[in-house]
Amino acid sequence: MTYMHDGNFDIGDINKDTYSIKLDEISKIEGAASLEIKVTDGKVEDLKFSISEWKRFYTQAIQGKPVTAIPPLVARICGTCSNAHLLASLEAVENALSIKISDQTLLLRKLIFHGLIIRDHALHLYIFALPDVFKKNSILDFDMNDPVQHEFLDDAFAVKEVGNQLSIVVGGRSVHAPYPTVGGFLKLPKLDEIKNLVTSLKSIRPKVLKLIDLFAHSSFFHEVQAPFVFTSLVSKDFSYLEGTIQTSRGDMINEKEFGNHLNAVVIPYSHARGFSYDGQLMMVGAIARLTLGKQYLNPKTIESVKDLLPFFPTKNLFYNNLAQAIEILHSIDQSIEIIESLQAIQPEAPIKGAMKESTGVGVIEAPRGTLYYKLEIDEKGVVKRGEIVVPTGQNQVIMERAIREIVEELLSKNAVQEKIIYEVEKFIRAFDPCMSCASHFLKVKWK
C-alpha cells in the first residue's frame, strides 16, 4: 500500500528496530507543531508532541488596557474562530461589569456562533479530513471526473459559504465580527436579510447528511486505553454559549468554577501549557459535547441521525470527525428554527455597566472545545490580569498519550515507518487542533 504524505518524506538507513525517518511538514492542521519519537529495540522509548507556535503573549498584552477594549483585541488571536474569542471575552467583560444582555442580543449571538460552527467544521472536515477518507494528499488531488469526489468538493464550498453568510449578515463579517460589542450590538442586522438565509441553510442540509454518512462509515479507528474524562459546557438548546460544565464522570459545575478544576501542566518542550481536569487526562470538543449533551440537539437533527447517536460515548477519538459533522447539521436546523421564529429586530442600544474592581469569567464552546476567559479589573475598569485557556491546550496531554498508544500498537504489528506516520497524521487531524493561524505543519523526527 502507498501511504499519502503532504511533506518531504525521507528514509535513511533503517533496520527492523532502528529508524532514521523525518517528515518535514504536513498540512491540514492549524499551525505549527512537532513530534519526536525515539524507538529502541522496537519500542517507544521517548515521545514528545510539541506545540511550537503559541507564545504570542496575549495575556500580557491585555494588561493595562480598558476592559471594554479587550474583545476586539483578543479576537485577533485566531483567524478561523475569531468570533469564538470575541464572544467568550464579551461574556467575561459583561460578567465583570454586571451587565445582563437582552434576549435579542443573546439570540443574535447564537446565530453568529452557528455560522462559525458551520464554517469552521466545514473547513476541517471537507478541506483537512476528507482527503484522508479518499486517500489523497489534499482536495487539490481530487479527481474531477469522479462524480463522488467532484460532488464533495462542490459541497465543501457551498456549506462553508452559508456559514460565512450567516456570520456576515448577523455579525458584520465572518471573522473579527464588528457588530457585537459589550452589552449588545453596535449595529443591528436587518430582519429581511436574516430571513433570506433560510433558503440557503435548507439547501446545504442534504449535503451535510452525505458528509455525516461518509464519516459514520469511515474505517478510522483507535480506542484510547488510558482513562480520561470528557468535559463540556452543556445547555438545553445546544447553543455553545451558555449552560453548565458537565463531565463524563458526572460532575456539574458552574462555569465560574471551571478554572478551579483546570490544572496547568508545564510541558518543557512545548510552547503551550497542557491541562488536566482535577489531575485526570481530559478531552474537549465536538465528541465531548455529543457525549454529554446529545439529547439537547435540535429535534430535527436527532431524527436524522438517531441511528448514529448511540455511537456516543466512545473511546474511538476518530469519531470527533463524525461529531463535528452532526454539529453542522444541528447548527443548520437550529439556525432555521431561530430565524423562522424572529418577528422583528427591536432597536436597542448596548447596555452600559459601572466600572468597579471585579473579576469576570466567560466560558463558551468554541468549535474545538471549551474556551475559558478570566479577566480581573480594577476600579477604573483596567485589566490587572487575564487568563485564557484554549481547547487545544486542554487536549494536548491526551493527544500525546493517544499518539504513543497508536505508535506502540503499530510497532507491535511490525508496521512500516510510512504506515506509522500516516496513522499518526490522521489521528492528529481528527482532534482538529489549532496551534495557530499562521502556518500548518508537523515535523516528525525518528531517533
LUMKE-470068 format. One record per atom (N, C-alpha, C, CB): residue in three letters; x, y, z. Coordinates in steps of 0.1 Angstrom, whole numbers, plus 5000, padded with zeros to 4 digits. Glycine has a CB too. Example, Ala and Ser with C-alpha at 12.3 -4.5 7.8 and 13.67 -1.06 7.14 Angstrom:
2
ala513249435078 ala512349555078 ala513249675078 ala511349555090 ser512849785071 ser513749895071 ser512950005079 ser514149945057 
//
This chain:
447
met500849885000 met500050005000 met500950125000 met499150005012 thr500550234993 thr501250364993 thr500550455003 thr501250424979 tyr501350515012 tyr500750605022 tyr501050745017 tyr501350575036 met499950825019 met500050965014 met500551055024 met498651005009 his501451145020 his502051245029 his502151375022 his503451205034 asp501951485029 asp501951615023 asp503451675021 asp501151715031 gly504351635031 gly505651705031 gly506651605025 gly506051745044 asn507951655026 asn509051565021 asn509251455031 asn510351655020 phe509451335025 phe509451215033 phe510851145030 phe508251125031 asp511751145040 asp513051085038 asp513250965047 asp514151185041 ile513750855041 ile514050735049 ile515650715048 ile513350615044 gly516250725059 gly517650705060 gly518050555062 gly518350785071 asp519150525067 asp519550395070 asp518650335081 asp521050375074 ile517950225078 ile517050175088 ile517250025089 ile515550205084 asn516849965100 asn516749825102 asn515449805109 asn517949765109 lys515249685114 lys514049645120 lys513649725132 lys514049505124 asp514749765140 asp514449835153 asp514949975153 asp515049755164 thr515750025143 thr516350155144 thr515950235131 thr517850145145 tyr515350345133 tyr514950425121 tyr515650565121 tyr513450445121 ser515750615109 ser516150755107 ser515150815097 ser517650765102 ile514050855102 ile512950905093 ile512551045097 ile511750805094 lys512351125088 lys511951265090 lys510851315081 lys513151365090 leu509751345086 leu508651405079 leu508751555080 leu507251355083 asp509151625070 asp509451775072 asp508151855075 asp510051825059 glu507051825068 glu505851905070 glu504651835066 glu506052035062 ile503551875072 ile502251825069 ile501251935070 ile501851705079 ser500351945060 ser499352045060 ser498151995067 ser499052095046 lys497052065066 lys495752025071 lys495652025086 lys495451895065 ile496452095093 ile496252125107 ile496452275108 ile497152045116 glu495952335119 glu496052485121 glu497352515129 glu494852535129 gly498352555122 gly499552605129 gly500752505130 gly499252645143 ala501652535138 ala502952465139 ala503052375151 ala504152565139 ala503552255148 ala503752155159 ala504952065155 ala502452075161 ser505451985164 ser506451895161 ser506251765169 ser507851945163 leu506751655164 leu506651525171 leu507951455170 leu505451445165 glu508551425181 glu509851355181 glu509651215188 glu510951435189 ile510151115181 ile509950975186 ile511250905186 ile508850895178 lys511550845198 lys512850765199 lys512350615201 lys513750815210 val512850535192 val512450395192 val513750315195 val511850345179 thr513650225206 thr514750145209 thr514249995210 thr515450185223 asp514949905203 asp514549765203 asp513049755200 asp514849705217 gly512649825190 gly511249815185 gly510249875194 gly511049675183 lys510649945205 lys509650005214 lys509850155215 lys509749935228 val508850225219 val508850375221 val509650395234 val507450435221 glu510750455233 glu511550495245 glu511150635249 glu513050485242 asp510950725239 asp510550865242 asp509750915231 asp511850955244 leu508651005235 leu507851065225 leu507451205230 leu506550975222 lys507651305222 lys507351435226 lys506551505215 lys508651515228 phe505251545219 phe504451615210 phe504451765215 phe502951565210 ser504951855206 ser505151985210 ser504452085201 ser506652025209 ile503752185208 ile503152295200 ile504152405200 ile501752335207 ser504552445189 ser505752535188 ser505452675183 ser506752475179 glu504152705182 glu503852845177 glu502652895185 glu503552835162 trp502852905198 trp501652955206 trp502053075215 trp501152845215 lys503253105217 lys503653205227 lys503553345220 lys505053185232 arg502353405220 arg502153535214 arg501753635225 arg501053525203 phe501753595237 phe501753685249 phe500453775249 phe502953775248 tyr499353725246 tyr498053795246 tyr497653835260 tyr496953725239 thr497953735270 thr497553765284 thr498353885289 thr497753645292 gln499653895285 gln500454015289 gln499954145281 gln501953985286 ala499654125269 ala499254235260 ala498054315265 ala499054195246 ile497054235271 ile495854295276 ile495954365289 ile494754195276 gln497054345297 gln497154405310 gln497354555308 gln498454345317 gly496654635316 gly496754775315 gly495854845305 gly498154825312 lys495054755298 lys494154805287 lys492754825294 lys494054705275 pro491954915289 pro490554925293 pro489754795290 pro489855055286 val489054755299 val488354625297 val487454615285 val487654585310 thr486854735282 thr485954735271 thr486654725257 thr485054855271 ala487954745258 ala488754735245 ala489254595243 ala489954835246 ile489054505252 ile489654375252 ile489054285241 ile489554305265 pro487754275239 pro487154185229 pro487654195215 pro485654195229 pro487654315209 pro488254325195 pro489754295195 pro487954455190 leu490454315206 leu491854285206 leu492154135206 leu492554345219 val491454055215 val491653915216 val491053835205 val491153865229 ala490153895197 ala489553835186 ala490653805175 ala488453915179 arg491753885176 arg492853865167 arg493753745170 arg493653995166 ile493453675181 ile494253555185 ile494153455174 ile493753495198 cys492953445168 cys492753335158 cys491953385146 cys491953215164 gly492453355134 gly491853395122 gly490653305118 gly492753405111 thr490653185122 thr489553095119 thr488353105128 thr490052955118 cys488653105141 cys487553115151 cys487653245159 cys487552985160 ser487953355153 ser488053475160 ser486753515167 ser488453595150 asn485553475161 asn484353515168 asn484153435181 asn483153485158 ala484753325182 ala484753245195 ala485453325206 ala485353105194 his486653375203 his487353465212 his486653595215 his488753495207 leu485953645205 leu485253765207 leu484053745217 leu484653815193 leu483253645215 leu482053625223 leu482453575237 leu481153525216 ala483553495238 ala483953455251 ala484453575260 ala485053345250 ser485153655253 ser485653775261 ser484553875264 ser486853845253 leu483653885255 leu482453975258 leu481753925270 leu481453975246 glu481553795271 glu480853735283 glu481653765295 glu480653585281 ala482953755295 ala483853785306 ala483753925310 ala485253745303 val483754015301 val483654165304 val482354195310 val483954245291 glu481254145304 glu479954175309 glu479654115323 glu478854115299 asn480253995326 asn480153945339 asn480954035349 asn480653805340 ala482054085345 ala482854165354 ala482154295357 ala484254205347 leu481354355347 leu480654475349 leu479254465352 leu480754565336 ser478854335356 ser477454305360 ser476454355349 ser477054375373 ile476754325337 ile475854355326 ile475054235322 ile476554415313 lys473754245322 lys472854135317 lys472354175303 lys471654115327 ile472754105293 ile472454135279 ile470954095277 ile473354065269 ser470354155267 ser468954135263 ser468853995257 ser468454245254 asp467553945257 asp467353815250 asp467653825235 asp465853775252 gln467353945229 gln467653965215 gln469153955212 gln467054095210 thr469954015220 thr471354015219 thr471853875219 thr472054105229 leu471453795229 leu471853655231 leu471453575219 leu471253595243 leu470253595214 leu469753515202 leu470653545190 leu468253555199 leu470953675188 leu471753715176 leu473153665177 leu471753865174 arg473653665189 arg475053605191 arg475053455188 arg475553625206 lys473953385192 lys473853245189 lys473853225174 lys472553185195 leu473253305166 leu473253295152 leu474653315146 leu472253395145 ile475353415151 ile476753435147 ile477553305150 ile477353555155 phe477353245161 phe478153135165 phe477753015157 phe477953105180 his476452995154 his476152885145 his476752895131 his474552875143 gly476853025127 gly477653045114 gly479053005115 gly477553195110 leu479653035127 leu481052995129 leu481252845129 leu481553055142 ile480352775136 ile480352625137 ile480252565123 ile479252575146 ile479352615115 ile479152565101 ile480452585093 ile477952635094 arg480952705093 arg482152745085 arg483352665090 arg482352895085 asp483652675103 asp484852615108 asp484952465107 asp485052665123 his483752405111 his483752255110 his483852215095 his482452195116 ala483252295086 ala483352255072 ala484752265067 ala482452345064 leu485452365072 leu486852385068 leu487652255072 leu487452505075 his487452215085 his488252105089 his487851975082 his488052085104 leu486551945081 leu486051815076 leu486251805061 leu484651795079 tyr485951905054 tyr486051895039 tyr487451915034 tyr485151995032 ile488152025040 ile489452055034 ile490551975041 ile489652205037 phe490451955054 phe491551885061 phe491351735062 phe491651945075 ala490151695066 ala489951555069 ala489551465057 ala488951535080 leu488751525048 leu488251455037 leu489351385028 leu487351545028 pro490451455026 pro491451385018 pro491951255024 pro492651475017 asp491951245038 asp492251115044 asp491351005040 asp492251135059 val490051035039 val489050935036 val489250885021 val487650995037 phe489650975012 phe489850934998 phe491250904995 phe489351054989 lys492150905006 lys493550865004 lys494250964994 lys493650725000 lys493951094997 lys494551194988 lys495451284997 lys493551284981 asn496451354991 asn497251444999 asn496451575002 asn498451494991 ser495551614993 ser494751734996 ser493551734986 ser495551864994 ile492651824988 ile491551834979 ile491951874965 ile490451934985 leu493151934964 leu493651964950 leu493851844942 leu494852054952 asp494051724949 asp494251604941 asp492951524938 asp495151514949 phe491851584942 phe490551514939 phe490351504924 phe489351584946 asp489751394920 asp489551364905 asp488251434901 asp489551214903 met488351534893 met487051604889 met486251514879 met487451734882 asn486851414874 asn486051314866 asn485351214874 asn486951254856 asp485651204887 asp484951114896 asp483751194902 asp485951064907 pro482551144899 pro481351224903 pro481251234918 pro480151154898 val481751134926 val481651144941 val482651254946 val481951004947 gln483851244942 gln484851334946 gln484551484942 gln486251294941 his484051494929 his483651624924 his482551684933 his483251614909 glu481551604936 glu480451644944 glu480851694958 glu479351544945 phe481651614964 phe482151654978 phe482951784977 phe482951544984 leu483651804967 leu484451924965 leu483552044964 leu485451924954 asp482452034955 asp481452134954 asp480752164967 asp480452104943 asp480452054974 asp479752074987 asp480552154997 asp479451934993 ala481952134997 ala482852195006 ala482652345006 ala484252165003 phe482652404994 phe482552544992 phe481152594995 phe483052594978 ala480152514991 ala478752554993 ala478452565008 ala477752464987 val478852465016 val478552465030 val479352575037 val478852325036 lys480552585034 lys481452685041 lys480852825038 lys482852675036 glu480352855026 glu479852985022 glu478653025030 glu479652995007 val477752925032 val476552955040 val476952995055 val475552835040 gly477852925060 gly478352965074 gly478953105074 gly479352865079 asn479653135063 asn480253265062 asn479053375062 asn481053285049 gln478153345053 gln477053445052 gln476253465064 gln476153405040 leu476053365072 leu475253375084 leu476053465094 leu475053235091 ser477353455095 ser478153545104 ser478253685098 ser479553485106 ile478253695085 ile478353825079 ile477153905081 ile478653815064 val475953845078 val474653915079 val474453965094 val473553825074 val474653875103 val474353905117 val475453975124 val474053775125 gly476753945121 gly477854005128 gly478654105121 gly478753895132 gly478454125108 gly479154225100 gly480254165092 gly479654325109 arg480954065097 arg481953985090 arg482053845095 arg483354055092 ser482553755086 ser482653615090 ser483753595101 ser482853525078 val484753685100 val485853675111 val485953825116 val487153625105 his486453835129 his486553965135 his485254045134 his487754045129 ala484153985137 ala482854055135 ala482754185142 ala481653965141 pro482454295135 pro482454435141 pro481254475148 pro482754525131 tyr480054405146 tyr478854445152 tyr478754415167 tyr477654385145 pro479054295172 pro478954265186 pro479854355194 pro479154115189 thr479354405206 thr480154485215 thr479654455229 thr479954635211 val480354515238 val480054495253 val478554545255 val481054565262 gly477754455259 gly476354495262 gly475354485251 gly476354635267 gly475854455239 gly474854445228 gly475554445214 gly473854555229 phe474954525205 phe475454535192 phe475654685188 phe474454475182 leu476754715181 leu477054845176 leu476054875165 leu478454865172 lys475754775157 lys474854785146 lys474054655145 lys475554815132 leu472754675144 leu471854555144 leu471654515130 leu470554595151 pro471554385128 pro471354335114 pro469854355110 pro471554185114 lys469654345097 lys468354375091 lys467554245091 lys468454435077 leu466354245095 leu465454125096 leu465354055082 leu464154165101 asp465154135072 asp464854075059 asp466153995054 asp464454175048 glu467354055057 glu468553985053 glu468753855060 glu469754075055 ile468353855073 ile468453735081 ile467453625076 ile468153755096 lys466253675073 lys465153585068 lys465653515054 lys463853655066 asn466353595046 asn466753535033 asn467753425034 asn467353645025 leu468353405046 leu469353295048 leu468653165049 leu470153325061 val467453155052 val466753025054 val466852935042 val465253045058 thr466652995030 thr466752915018 thr468152855016 thr466453005006 ser469152935019 ser470552885017 ser470852775028 ser471552995019 leu470352795040 leu470552695050 leu469952565047 leu470052745064 lys468652565041 lys467952445037 lys468652375026 lys466552475034 ser469352455017 ser469952395005 ser471152315008 ser470352504996 ile471852345020 ile473052265023 ile472752155032 ile474152355029 arg471552145037 arg471252035046 arg471551895040 arg469852045051 pro471051865028 pro471351735022 pro472851705020 pro470651715009 lys473551815017 lys475051795016 lys475651755029 lys475651925011 val475251815040 val475751775053 val475351635057 val475351875063 leu474151595053 leu473751455056 leu474651355049 leu472351435052 lys475151385037 lys476051305030 lys477451295037 lys476251345015 leu477851415042 leu479051425050 leu479051335062 leu479451565053 ile477951345069 ile477751265081 ile477851115078 ile476351295088 asp477151075068 asp477150935064 asp478550885061 asp476250905052 leu479350975054 leu480750935050 leu481550915062 leu481351045041 phe481551005072 phe482350985084 phe481850875093 phe482551115091 ala480550855093 ala480050745101 ala480550605096 ala478450745101 his480850595083 his481250465078 his482750465074 his480450435066 ser483550565078 ser484950555076 ser485550445085 ser485650695078 ser486650395081 ser487250285088 ser488250325098 ser487950185078 phe488450455101 phe489450505110 phe489050465124 phe489550665110 phe490050405132 phe489650355145 phe490850355154 phe489050215144 his490750405166 his491650375177 his491050415190 his493050465175 glu490850315198 glu490250335211 glu491350365221 glu489450215216 val491250485227 val492350525237 val492150435250 val492250675240 gln493250375254 gln493150285265 gln493350365279 gln494250185264 ala494050475278 ala494350555291 ala492950615296 ala495350665288 pro492750615309 pro491550675314 pro491550825312 pro491350635329 phe490450885308 phe490351025306 phe488951065308 phe490851065292 val488751195309 val487451255312 val487051355301 val487351315326 phe485851345296 phe485251445287 phe484751555295 phe484151385277 thr484951685291 thr484351795297 thr483751885286 thr485351875306 ser482651955290 ser481952035280 ser480952125287 ser481251955269 leu480652245281 leu479552325286 leu478352275279 leu479852475281 val477352245287 val476052185282 val474852275285 val475852045289 ser474152305274 ser472952385275 ser471752305269 ser473152525269 lys470552345272 lys469352275268 lys469052305253 lys468152315276 asp469652405247 asp469452425233 asp470752405225 asp468952565230 phe471752335231 phe473052305225 phe473552435217 phe472852185215 ser473652545225 ser473852675218 ser475352715218 ser473152785226 tyr476252635225 tyr477652665226 tyr477952785235 tyr478252685213 leu476952865239 leu477252995245 leu476853005260 leu476653105238 glu476052905264 glu475552915278 glu475452775284 glu474252985280 gly475252755297 gly475052625303 gly475852605315 gly475252525293 thr476052475318 thr476752435329 thr477852335325 thr475852365340 ile479052345331 ile480152255327 ile479752115333 ile481452305333 gln479752015324 gln479551875328 gln480751795324 gln478251825322 thr480851685331 thr481951585328 thr481351445327 thr483051595338 ser482151365320 ser481751225318 ser481851145331 ser482651155308 arg482451205342 arg482451135355 arg481251185363 arg483751155362 gly480351265358 gly479151305365 gly479251445372 gly478851205375 asp480251515370 asp480351655377 asp479451755369 asp481751705377 met478951845377 met478151955372 met478752085379 met476651945373 ile479252175371 ile480052285377 ile479552415370 ile481552265375 asn479452515379 asn479152655373 asn480352695366 asn478852755385 glu480152765354 glu481252795346 glu482352885353 glu480752865333 lys481852965363 lys482853045371 lys483852965378 lys482053135380 glu483452835381 glu484352745389 glu485252655380 glu483552665398 phe485052665367 phe485752575358 phe487252585359 phe485352595343 gly487752705360 gly489152735362 gly489752665374 gly489452875362 asn488952645384 asn489452585397 asn489752435394 asn488452605408 his489252375384 his489452235381 his490452215370 his488152175377 leu490952315364 leu491952305353 leu493352315360 leu491752415343 asn494052205358 asn495452205364 asn496452225352 asn495752075371 ala497152335353 ala498152355342 ala499252255343 ala498752495343 val499652205331 val500752105331 val501852165322 val500251965324 val503052195329 val504152255322 val504852145313 val505152315332 ile504852175300 ile505552085291 ile506752155286 ile504552045279 pro507952125291 pro509152195288 pro509552205274 pro510252145296 tyr509052115266 tyr509452115251 tyr508352175243 tyr509751975247 ser507252225249 ser506152285241 ser506052435245 ser504852205243 his505552515235 his505252655238 his503952675244 his505452735225 ala503152565245 ala501752575251 ala501652495263 ala500752535240 arg500952555273 arg500652475285 arg499652365282 arg500152565296 gly499952255288 gly498852145287 gly497952165300 gly499452005287 phe496852085300 phe495952095311 phe495351955314 phe494852195308 ser495051935327 ser494351825331 ser493151875339 ser495251725340 tyr492151785341 tyr490951815349 tyr491051745362 tyr489651775341 asp491251815373 asp491451765386 asp492451645386 asp490151705391 gly493551675378 gly494651575377 gly494451465367 gly494851515390 gln493251455361 gln492951355351 gln493151395337 gln491551295353 leu493551305328 leu493551335314 leu492251385309 leu494051215305 met492151485301 met490851535297 met490851555282 met490551675304 met489551565276 met489351595262 met488151685261 met489251465254 val488251785253 val487151875250 val486951875235 val487452015255 gly485851925230 gly485551935216 gly484251875212 gly486651865208 ala483951855199 ala482651805195 ala482351675201 ala482651805180 ile483351585201 ile483051445207 ile482651455221 ile484251355205 ala483251545229 ala482851565243 ala481451625244 ala483851655250 arg481151715235 arg479751785235 arg478651685232 arg479751895225 leu478951595222 leu477851495219 leu477751395230 leu478151435205 thr478851355236 thr478851255247 thr477951315258 thr480251225252 leu478151435261 leu477451495273 leu476151565270 leu478351595280 gly475851605258 gly474651675255 gly473951645243 gly475051815255 lys474051525238 lys473451485225 lys471951495226 lys473851345221 gln471351475238 gln469951485239 gln469351625237 gln469451435253 tyr470251725237 tyr469851865235 tyr470051915221 tyr470551955245 leu470451825212 leu470451865198 leu469051905193 leu471051755189 asn469051985182 asn467752015176 asn466951895173 asn467952105163 pro465651885176 pro464851765173 pro464951715159 pro463451795177 lys465051805149 lys465151765135 lys466451695133 lys464951885126 thr467551745139 thr468851675138 thr468751545144 thr469951765145 ile468251535156 ile468151405163 ile467451295154 ile467451415177 glu466351345148 glu465551245139 glu466451205128 glu464351315134 ser467251285122 ser468051255110 ser469251165114 ser468551375104 val469751175126 val470951095130 val470751005141 val472151195133 lys469450965144 lys469150885156 lys469950755156 lys467650865156 asp470250695144 asp470950575144 asp472450585148 asp470850505130 leu472950715147 leu474350735150 leu474650785164 leu474850835140 leu473650835171 leu473850895184 leu474250785194 leu472550955189 pro473850665193 pro474450555202 pro475950535201 pro473750425200 phe476550595191 phe478050585190 phe478750665201 phe478450645176 phe477950755207 phe478550835218 phe477850795231 phe478350985215 pro478650775242 pro480150805243 pro480950695236 pro480450805258 thr482150725233 thr483150635227 thr484550675231 thr482950645211 lys485450575230 lys486850605232 lys487550605219 lys487450495241 asn486850585208 asn487450605195 asn487450745191 asn486650515184 leu488550815193 leu488550965192 leu488551005177 leu489751015199 phe488650915168 phe488350945154 phe486950995152 phe488750835145 tyr486050955161 tyr484650995159 tyr484451145162 tyr483750915169 asn485551215166 asn485451365167 asn485051425153 asn486751425172 asn485551355142 asn485051405129 asn483551385127 asn485851325118 leu483051275131 leu481651245129 leu480851345138 leu481251105133 ala481351365150 ala480651465159 ala480551605153 ala481351465173 gln481651645147 gln481651775141 gln480651785129 gln483051815136 ala480551675122 ala479551675110 ala478151685116 ala479751545102 ile477851615127 ile476551625133 ile476251765138 ile476351515144 glu477351825144 glu477151965149 glu476852065137 glu478352005156 ile477452045126 ile477052125114 ile475552115112 ile477852095102 leu475051995112 leu473651975109 leu472752045120 leu473251825108 his473152025132 his472452095143 his472452245142 his473052055157 ser473552305138 ser473652445136 ser472752495125 ser475052495134 ile472652415114 ile471752445103 ile470352445108 ile471952345092 asp469952335115 asp468552325119 asp468152425130 asp468352185125 gln469152455139 gln468852545150 gln468752685144 gln469952535161 ser469652725135 ser469552855129 ser468252875121 ser470752875119 ile467852775114 ile466552785107 ile465452815117 ile466252665098 glu465452735128 glu464352755138 glu464352895144 glu464552645149 ile465552945147 ile465653075153 ile465253175144 ile467153105157 ile465653175131 ile465353275121 ile463853275118 ile466053255108 glu463253155117 glu461853155114 glu460953205126 glu461453005111 ser461553195138 ser460753245149 ser460953405151 ser461253175162 leu461853465144 leu462153605146 leu460953685139 leu463453645140 gln460353775147 gln459353855142 gln459754005139 gln458153865151 ala460854045146 ala461354175144 ala462654185151 ala460354285150 ile463454285146 ile464754325153 ile464454455160 ile465954335143 gln464354455173 gln464054575180 gln465254665182 gln463454545194 pro465154795179 pro466254885182 pro466554895196 pro465855035177 glu467854875199 glu468354885213 glu469754915214 glu468054745221 ala470155005223 ala471455045225 ala472254945234 ala471555195230 pro473554935232 pro474354845241 pro474154895256 pro475754845238 ile473954795264 ile473854825279 ile475154855285 ile473154695286 lys475154965293 lys476455005299 lys476554945313 lys476455165300 gly477754935317 gly477954885331 gly478854975339 gly478654745331 ala478754975352 ala479655065360 ala480955005362 ala478955095374 met482055085361 met483355035363 met483555005378 met484455135358 lys484154895381 lys484354855395 lys485454745396 lys483054805402 glu486054735407 glu487054625409 glu486354495409 glu487954655421 ser486654405400 ser485854285400 ser486654185391 ser484454305394 thr486054065390 thr486553955382 thr485453905373 thr487253845390 gly485653885360 gly484653835351 gly485153705344 gly484253935341 val484353605344 val484653485337 val483753465325 val484553365347 gly484253425314 gly483453385302 gly483853245297 gly483653495291 val482853165296 val483153025291 val482152995280 val482952925303 ile482652955268 ile481852915257 ile482452785251 ile481653025246 glu481652725242 glu482252605235 glu482652655221 glu481152495234 ala483952685219 ala484552715206 ala484452585197 ala485952765207 pro484652605184 pro484552485176 pro485352365181 pro484952515162 arg486552395186 arg487452285190 arg487252245205 arg488852325188 gly486352315212 gly486152275226 gly486052395235 gly487252195231 thr486052375248 thr485752475258 thr486852585258 thr485652415272 leu486352715257 leu487252825257 leu486952905270 leu487052915244 tyr488052935278 tyr487852995291 tyr488553125292 tyr488452895302 tyr487853225296 tyr488453365298 tyr488153405312 tyr487853465288 lys489253465318 lys489053525332 lys489853655332 lys489653425343 leu489053765335 leu489653905335 leu489453965349 leu488953985324 glu490554005354 glu490554085367 glu490754225364 glu491654025377 ile489854315369 ile489954455366 ile489954545378 ile488754505357 asp490454665377 asp490554755389 asp489254845389 asp491854835389 glu489254935398 glu488055025400 glu487855115388 glu488255105413 lys488855135380 lys488755215368 lys488455135355 lys489955295366 gly488255005357 gly487954925346 gly489154885337 gly486954995337 val490354885343 val491554855336 val491954715340 val492754955340 val492354635330 val492654495332 val493954485341 val492854415319 lys493854415352 lys495054385360 lys495754255356 lys494654385375 arg494854155353 arg495354025349 arg494353955341 arg495653945362 gly494853875331 gly493953805323 gly494453655321 gly493753865309 glu493453565320 glu493853425317 glu492953375306 glu493653345330 ile493653305297 ile492953255285 ile493353105284 ile493253335272 val492453015284 val492652875283 val491952825270 val492352785295 val492652785260 val492052745247 val491952595247 val492852795236 pro491052545238 pro490752395237 pro491952315234 pro489752375227 thr492852355225 thr493952265221 thr494952245233 thr494752325209 gly495052345241 gly495852335254 gly495252225263 gly495952465261 gln493952215264 gln493352115272 gln493451975266 gln491852155274 asn493551975253 asn493651845246 asn495051795244 asn492951845233 gln496051885247 gln497451855243 gln497951725250 gln498351965247 val497651705263 val498251595270 val497651465265 val498051605285 ile496251455264 ile495651335259 ile496051305245 ile494151345260 met496351405236 met496851385223 met498151315223 met496951515215 glu499051355231 glu500351295232 glu500251155237 glu501351375241 arg499451135247 arg499250995252 arg498650905242 arg498350995265 ala497650955235 ala497050865224 ala497950835213 ala495750935219 ile498750935209 ile499750915198 ile500750805202 ile500551045195 arg501250805215 arg502150705220 arg501450565218 arg502550735234 glu500150555222 glu499450425221 glu499350375207 glu498050445227 ile499150465198 ile499050435184 ile500350375179 ile498550545175 val501450455182 val502750415177 val503150275183 val503850515181 glu502950255196 glu503250135203 glu502450015197 glu502950145218 glu501150035194 glu500349935188 glu500949895174 glu498949975187 leu501249995166 leu501749975152 leu503149905152 leu501750105144 leu503949945162 leu505249875163 leu505149735167 leu506149945174 ser504149705175 ser503949565179 ser503449475167 ser502849555190 lys502949545157 lys502449475145 lys503449485133 lys501149535140 asn504649535137 asn505749545127 asn505449635115 asn506149405122 ala504649735118 ala504249835108 ala505449905102 ala503149925113 val505449935089 val506550005083 val506450155088 val506550005068 gln507550225087 gln507550365092 gln506550455085 gln508950425090 glu506350435072 glu505350515065 glu503950495070 glu505350475050 lys503650375074 lys502350345079 lys502150415093 lys502150185081 ile503150405101 ile503050475114 ile502850625113 ile504350445122 ile503650685104 ile503450835103 ile502050865097 ile504550895094 tyr501650785087 tyr500350805081 tyr499250795091 tyr500050695070 glu499250695100 glu498150685110 glu498250795121 glu498350545117 val499450835124 val499550945134 val499051075128 val501050965138 glu499351105116 glu498851225109 glu497351225109 glu499351235094 lys496651115105 lys495251115105 lys494651135119 lys494750975100 phe495351075129 phe494751095143 phe494851235148 phe495550995152 ile496051305145 ile496151435149 ile495151525143 ile497651495146 arg494851505130 arg493851585123 arg492451565129 arg493851545108 ala492151445134 ala490851415139 ala490651505152 ala490751265143 phe491651535159 phe491551625170 phe491251775166 phe492751625179 asp491451805153 asp491351935148 asp492052035156 asp489851975147 pro493352015159 pro494052105168 pro494252245161 pro495352055172 cys494252345169 cys494552485164 cys495852535171 cys493352585166 met496952515164 met498252565170 met498352715169 met499452485163 ser498052765157 ser498052905155 ser497352925141 ser499452965155 cys497353045137 cys496653075124 cys497653095113 cys495853205125 ala498953095116 ala499953145106 ala500453035096 ala501153195113 ser500752915101 ser501352805093 ser500752675097 ser502852805094 his500952575088 his500352445090 his501352335088 his499152425081 phe502052295098 phe503052185096 phe503252105108 phe504352245091 leu503751985106 leu504151895117 leu505451835113 leu503051785120 lys506451835122 lys507651775120 lys507851645128 lys508851875123 val508151545121 val508351415129 val509851375127 val507451305123 lys510551355138 lys511951315139 lys512051175146 lys512751425146 trp512551085139 trp512750945145 trp514250935149 trp512350835135 lys514450885161 lys515850865165 lys516050715168 lys516150945178 
//
